[in-house]
């Protein structure tokens, strides 16, 4: 396990690292979604024969997994991006290929925009690109953001699961305040939107989404901006877990 202090208070991001084969290919950075943990979600992907070889950092955002859970951290998407940037600087990583899921994709887009030296390519996995309306009883971040911080902080596993947090097994590894505040900011969105920021980035970009959900909203605009939009059949939001072989092939193609 590696770690780096990323705030003035010394709060640490931690990651599991595959050292790589020494061939000089760009490092790969894997970022998880809301309530998840990169070593849990990305270990099989990073070790897959189609993707193994380059140095790989399976990094947990502040508040999640094996990283610290500072109470004073704002848990905005921009703050997450800056904290990841500090960790990558400490790890000696630049020009990384970033593979990022869901909320991690939002963070990855902002990382590439705010710290362009650190990112050479993006593979976004069903990432959040637009603001949403919180909705009680909805799934994922919308349901979490619709609850008050106290409701979410004091709720038991069943209460949290009722918000759509079916990933409770990894949610238990996250700080409740970190999850709630991240969800609120994620749903609120940014100005300009993450979609607009993504369209303006100069690096190669691929957006993977579950094809069974139907056409991805706004795909034409992304394609017009040079973003490759690729649907994967037979999987849901957690496509790296639902269809690992198809996901590895699609990701390897995006990184080629």
C-alpha positions, 0 to 999 in steps of 0.5 A: 500500500502506498500513501501521500498527504494531500491536504495541509492537515496531512490527510492521506490518500492511499492506493494499491499499486502494480509496479509495471513492467518497466517498459515506459508506458504511461501509468494508469490511474483507476478511480472509483465511484461514490461509496466504492473502493478502487482495490475492490472494483478495479483489481481484476481489471488492472490485472487482466492480461489485456490491461496488465503491464503499465504501472497502475495505481488503484486509488481511493478518494479521500473519505473512501476505502483505505484513504483518510476520512477528514471531517474538514475536507469539503468533498466537492468534485473539484476538491477531490480532483485537487487531492488526487492531483496531489497524490499523483504528484507525490507518486511521481505520475504525469501524463497518466491514462485515467480509467474512472467509474461513475463519480470517479469519472466526474473527478477525472474530467475535472482533474484533466481540466485543472491539472492537464500535465497529469492526464494524457487520456481518459476512459470514463465508465458511465460517468456523471456528466450533468446536474441532477435533481435529488429525489427521495427513494431514487437510486444512487447519488440522487437518493442519498442527496435527497436525505439530510446529512443526519438521516444518512449519518445515523441510518442503518444499512437497511436505511441506506440501502433504501436510498438505492445504495446497493453497493453497501458492502463497499459503502461500509468502508466509506465515511458517512459524511464523505458519501453524503457531501460528495453525493450532494455536490455530485448531484448539484453539478458544476458550472460549466457542466462536466459534460461541457468541460469534457467536450473541451478537453484536448486529450483522447477521451472514451465514454463507456456506457451500458448499451442495454439502457438504450442510447446514451443521452447527448451522445451526438454532442460528445461524438461531435466533440471527439469523444468516442462513445461506446456501448457495452451489452449485457451489463449495468452501471458496474460494467467492470464487474458485470461483464469483465471480459467485454469491459477489458476488451473495450478498455484496452481498445480505448487505451491503445 
